[in-house]
Amino acid sequence: MPQLGGGRLGSPTQLKHRSQDNGLRLATVLTVVSLVLFTLSSREAGSGPISAVRGGVQFVTTPVRAVGSLIFTPFQGLSNVFTNLTADQESLSELQERNKELTARNAELEEAEKTAERLQSLLDLQDTYSLQSTAARIIATSSDSWSSTVTIDKGTLAGVNVGMPVTDSAGVIGQTIECGPTSSVVRLLDDENSSVSAMLQDSRAQGMLHGSADGTVNLTLIGSDQTVKAGDTIVTSGLGGVFPKGLPLGTVSNVSRRSGALYLDIQVQLLSTTENYEEVLVITSLTEGQEATSEDIAAADAQDSATASTQEGSADDSSQASDGSAADGTTGE
């Protein structure tokens, strides 16, 4: 009986070796062909038959590749979205916490920058007017409706006493009226009990700056013969020896003349508002040249005398008019 393994096909071992030899030969042939084609293609410089065949293959397969790209691109996007959605929750929490820290830090830096700008403005004012002063911070504002005050964090232990002027970077804001060891109360310029010797910077006409119950501020005792217009600057006059001469107070916002009145009605817009008060300077003493000079005092006296003369002249005119009416047998009605 013939054996199954004795035919032409050979044994399984022989078949295996034969298959390996065939695969090796095929690989060798393909390698050689690839090398030959690569060499020929390089020599053709893009114009030979092989290059033409390659270009044709690319032309035929380009639409297929484009369609494949369109098909698989959405799936790639969905894969990215899925990857993001399934990101590690702890990493996301860390990023959120870091973002909060950076936001808070940025706010701190911005606030520090603004504070530095305000303090620099105070230093500039101090240098410009050669002020003897101590810096303070406002810690509270008045809570009632019949007074306008703020509280600062400096008191007698820091050399602050009652009656000292207080200014921010724009100009005078008020005067201390109560002082404790570590804090003081400052009456603001718009308080109805506030009164500061002041003058118009250009004309040097002198008067008094008064607050009022409704919060408006007025410059009084400026004769009706003076030329005053909106926008004129008002500064401290230095009279009385309390406020240094020349510190800014405000600007004229409105001027009116009443018939027969000796003085102008002048409303004032202060240079600083309560919302802007944070850091301030308390002027502890006046230096040479900051008080009103003898010429300033003489000018104030002359202004008062001129006003008094005008008032007496008006009274005499009124009296003569009355006498004339009586002589004519008429009345002033």
C-alpha positions, 0 to 999 in steps of 0.5 A: 500500500503506498504511503501518503507522504511519498507523493510529489507533494512531499512531506509537511517539512519539505513543504514548509521549507519550500514555502520559506524559500519561495518567500525569500526569493520573492522578497529578494526580487521585490527588493531588487525591483524597488532598487532598480525602479528608484534608481531609474526614477532618480535618473529620469528627473521627473520626465521618464516613463516610470515617473509618468506611471507614478503620476498616473497612479497618484492621479487615480488614487487622489480622489480616493484619498480625499474621500477617505480624509473627509470620511475620517476627519470627523471621527478624528475630531470626535476622538479628540472631544472624547479624549478631552471629556474623559481627561483626568478630573484631578488635572481639571480641578488643579487647572481651575484652582490655578486659574482662581489663584492667578485671577486673585493675584492679578487683582492684587497687583492692579490694586497695588499699582493704583495704591502706588500711583496715589501715594506717588501723587501725595509725595508729589503734592508734598514736594511741590508745596514743601509740606510738613505732614504725616500720611494717613489712611481713611478707615471710616466715613460719617454714617449720618445725614447732618455731618460730612466727616471721615475718620483716619488711622492716625491720632495724637500718638502720630503727632496729629492734633485738632485743627490740622489741615488734611489733603489728598493728592488733589488738594485740601479735603478738610480739617481735624476736629477730634483726635484720639491716640490712634485715630482722628475725625476730619470735617470735610469742606462740604460740611455745613460747619466748615469754613476756610479762608480762600482766594481766587488764584488769578485775581487774588480776591479773598473770601471764605469757603463755606459748606452747607447742609445740602452739600453745596460749597460756596465762596463768600465775601467776593465783592460784586465789582470783581470779575469771576467766571466759571472754571476759575481756581480757588486756593487757600489764602493762608489767612489765620495761619491754619492752612498753608497758602496756595493749596488747591480747593476747587473751581468756580462752577457758577456765578450770579449777581443779585441786583443791589447785592454787595457780594457775588453768589459763587458756587464751587466744585471741589477738586476731590470727592468722598469716593476718591479719599483713601490715603491723605496727608495731615499737615502738622505744621507750616513752614516759612512762606506758607503763611499769609504775608503782611501784604496779603493781610493788607490786601484783605483789609483793603478789600474789606474797607472797600466793601464797607465803603460801598455798603455805606455809600449804598446806605447813604444813597438809599437815605437820600432817596428817602429824604427826596421822596419825603420832600416831594411828598411821595413814598417809596412804594 
